[in-house]
Amino acid sequence: MIAVQFTRLIVALCTFVVSSKARDSSHEFCNDVILKLLVRMETMETKMKEMECSMQAEIRILNNDLFKQKEETERLKGLITLVRAEKHNMDNFRIPKQNNDVEFDSKAMNNGGKKSKLEFHIRQASSEPVAFSVYITDYVRHLGINQAIEYDGVLTNEGNVYNAHTGIFTCPQDGLYLTFFVTTINNQSVWVQLMVDDVNVSDAVSYSLRDSQDDQGGNVAILRLRMGQSVWTSTHYHGDSILVANTEFQHMTFSGVRLSA
């Protein structure tokens, strides 16, 4: 629109100057007309610059809004992953134990108006060992915020308490448990948290200070857990995380063991 107005102004200038010369040959009159038109042109140029600055500011605002929407999308993806993992865990909870086992049986009870609850039917002595030690076999990329980390390599899984498909350890017995996890990265940073039923109980961070630098971080926690509670690790603080691992070097690990009742 401004370019069209500018063209029209130039045409008007030429027409006016020609007609003015035809009417009046005065040199001063022509100079006065040209100066006025130049002032008009400078005013239009100033307005064009102001419009350009305004458009750039709008673009910056839109880019900032887009970045916030991407962050919110990653956060929601992480929540969806946790909900799906928890649902899968609750639907398929069964712990084989040699000849006997511990079963999770969901029954909707309404005894005398009391709130419905989940009942656990236990047919196994608490002396059976409970332990797991798992690791990641390959690079894991583009992890979202609060997304559960799935350790697909299994070294130990006594009591079948760890689910490699969800990355979740389900506590089979009340007791005191030791948990430990390690993170590894290269040329970036990653924050990992230890979760117990959606509650953050421990954190670890790996942060490379320069290019081509490997870095490890980890943490340990001794937890009093109840039967049926879920324990897992997940990324947090920022999305699009990358975890370093391969089959030769088990850099990323997650372990737990029951210490006592």
PyMOL commands that set and color helices and strands:
alter all, ss='L'
color gray80, all
select helices_A, chain A and resi 2-23+27-91
alter helices_A, ss='H'
color red, helices_A
select strands_A, chain A and resi 94-97+100-105+119-122+131-135+140-143+153-158+162-163+168-170+175-186+189-196+199-207+214-225+230-236+241-243+253-260
alter strands_A, ss='S'
color yellow, strands_A
deselect
rebuild
show_as cartoon
